[in-house]
Amino acid sequence: MVHFSALAVGSILIGTTSVRAADPTELKICLLVPTYRASGGAYDSGGHNRLGGALSAIKEINDKTDGIWDDLLPSTTITYEWYNSARDSATGMFTAIECATSAFSGTGADVVLGPASSGPSMNAQLVLSNSLYNIPHMSYSATSPSLSNSIEYPTFFRTPPSDAYQGLAGADVIKRIFGWDNVIVINGDDSYSANGAAAFKNAAGGKDLNVLQSLEVAEKPTYSSLVTAINSIASSDGRIVWMMAQASTSGLILREAYAQGVLGADSGYVWFFTDAVTDNMGGVIDYLTLDNPCSECGDDPPAALSESEAAAALAGAVGTSQVSDFGETSSIYSAWTTRFAAQTDTAGTDPSSGGECANGETTITGAAGSMLTNAESGSECTCSDETDSAGTLLWQLDHDGDASTADRCSGMAY
């Protein structure tokens, strides 16, 4: 079955005649969004924000009488199913298989949105671009330059720019803004990190920015390998470090860097982060402060930081992120963020007080500040009962795959 046919929306030209294809009455969207990570079941604040954003957009498009996007798909109802892609490449492939085969009562999705990261998106494309399915596939945050290859990833497209631009911007800031001549590069071995680092080093070469060392660690590194990598930085003459790695990997790198005294405002080192860190600070803080955030990495992690120590460790670092100044469309974006923040909280309710669950965890949410979420479901917290089109609970989840532990109320406090 060729699913592109279900997306015959808009005008097409045949010869010199404009023909309006009929809008589908239903558009089936599969949402691949990470809410808990495969490694340790850690709460993914960035994923929750993205799921909340996607659901907000779907609800507004489906409401044909609210005066918001009423002319977008005016005859179409969007149905959706959500799967936790877990920031994991293997899970990205398995959930894509579900989207293509068993989702929507076995009819499959018309469109797949996600996963969030580049590696999982590449694996998902192996399934979705297969001639058996040929499903349009859009990511909202996968930024590896490799994904720009339309021959290798034929049904893939995305809303954010390639990390080739982020690498160029990073080299430009270090050389032209700060005037520094030497830099150390450390990155993860996943596609997002490795390809972005390659783009940075290529840009550095064109700007007379000398890369003193280039270090690569596994996406799930052993603690001993991190000791070796950070020791290499500590023994170098360089003091400027540009890092590109997934938020979880970055948290582990930074934890070891703090332990060896090469991170923090008083360390004498300046670290540069990319959007995987700056846009997912809550996840990074988790990996700095949890006792052992990566069970696969070994049994000897460096000492956990307190929240105040984590804040001090990150002081003085420089981060890059995509800007939200959209020029003429800024008013549209601002209006949407206002509506987004006005939604009903989904993080759970304390039955005794009717307020937020007191047994939740404080999660950093970037510019929005922080919120209590990830509370255990039970007598002290009642989770939201919101479901997707298949009846799957969106905000009450088994975070760790262990049926003997309580579910978590995993939603958003807007």
Order of alpha helices (4+ residues) and beta strands (2+ residues): beta-beta-beta-alpha-beta-alpha-alpha-beta-alpha-beta-beta-alpha-beta-alpha-beta-alpha-beta-alpha-beta-alpha-alpha-alpha-beta-alpha-beta-beta-beta-beta-beta
